[in-house]
Structures are given as structure tokens and as C-alpha cells.
Amino acid sequence: MTNRTPQESRHLVIVGAGGHAVSVASVALSAGYEINCFVDANKRGATLLGIGVIGNISELDLKDELSFAIAVGDNAVRERLHAELVRQYGDLRFPSLIHQSAVLSSFSEIGEGTVVMPKAVIGPNSRVGRFCLLNTQASIDHDCAMLDFSSLAPGAITGGTVQIGRRSAISIGAVIKHGLKIGHDTVVGANSYVNRDLPDNVVAYGNPAKAVRSRSVGDPYLN
């Protein structure tokens, strides 16, 4: 189930106006939302997909019934931006956005602000936290847990009963064996095969994947 309510506004403001914002917009349109505008201080006055870009949420009338999405691919940056928005503007509405082609078990749970891209799969009894990102054709199987602000890149796959830690990122085409735990703030490299638990704050890759270095919370991992 998702956090959507019948009263939720279908007018969506997307925070961010880069390439990832285009993908989020596509999901939002598929899910039946109307895009009000994009927000990006560096692109004020431009257009994206024929829709205007404003510089700041303060330019909006927040008395209007608006919903919001954060279109930032980096997990830690997305978390930080969410905290800033809440601090400045209070209780904004962040619906989960789910593309029509995604396959979700009726027994799964999805938190607010999460974006589920085309043909992603969420298995039964799996719990996806707040502001997560499941990219195109990513898949988590049964009884998995994605903690808040974590992400699966395109084509990333997990077996059943896998836990992905807060802000952790599973890169393109990586595969995680069933029953494993990925720590917080950990990055799994592209096309890796993970066959053992990984601790917090590491970068791991290879077949099988091994931790090759440590990383700090917020270290960039997207080029």
C-alpha cells in the first residue's frame, strides 16, 4: 500500500530541474499528476518539458493544494534537501510516485516521497521506506526492506529477505543474494554480485563484491 489519500492534490511541484527531474516527471504523469512547475535556483526562468522553472518554493502560494516531489538522485543530498524544506515550509505533502508499468505486491508498503520507475518490481511483504528510489527495471523480492533515502539503480536486483540500509545505493545491474544485509551509507558498484553482508560506510564492488574502501556520510557517488 502507499501513502496516497483520496484528498491528495494531483498538482505536483518537482524540486529539481536536472536529468533526474525528467524521469520523475514521467513517472508523475503516468501516475495521473499534473506538473505545476519545477524548482531550481540555478535555472530560474527556464523551461523543462515545456513547464516553467521557478527559483524557490517561496514563490508559490502554499495555500494552494499542492503536492511535492524531490527529484535528486543522490541519496544524502535528497535527505538534506527534504530536511531543509521541512524546516522552512513545514508539513508539505510528498506522495509516493509509482509508474503504471511497475509491479507492486498488494502486500508491500511504500513510504512517502518514494519514486518507483517503469517496470520496477516490489515483492510481497517488502517495505520500502520514505524518499527511496527504485529505478527502471529494479527489483526487490519478498520480505525485503529498503530503509529511508536508499536507492536501487536501473536493473539492480535483490533476492528475498534483503535489507538495504539508510542512504545506501545499489548501482546499475548489481545483484544481491537473498537473506543479506547491506549497511547504512554503503555503495555497491555496478554489475557487482553481493554474496555476503556488507557493513556501514563502505564502497564495495566485484564478483563477488568486496569492500574496497570506506566512505563518509554524504560522499558523492553519482557522476
Salt bridges, closest charged atoms under 4 A:
GLU8 OE2 - ARG4 NE 3.90
GLU8 OE2 - ARG10 NH1 3.78
GLU34 OE1 - HIS11 ND1 3.81
GLU59 OE2 - ARG44 NH2 2.86
GLU65 OE1 - ARG93 NH2 3.31
GLU79 OE2 - ARG166 NH2 2.54
GLU79 OE1 - ARG167 NH1 2.99
GLU112 OE2 - ARG130 NH2 3.14
ASP143 OD2 - HIS142 ND1 2.69
ASP148 OD2 - ARG130 NH1 3.64
ASP148 OD2 - ARG166 NH1 3.36
ASP185 OD1 - ARG167 NE 2.61
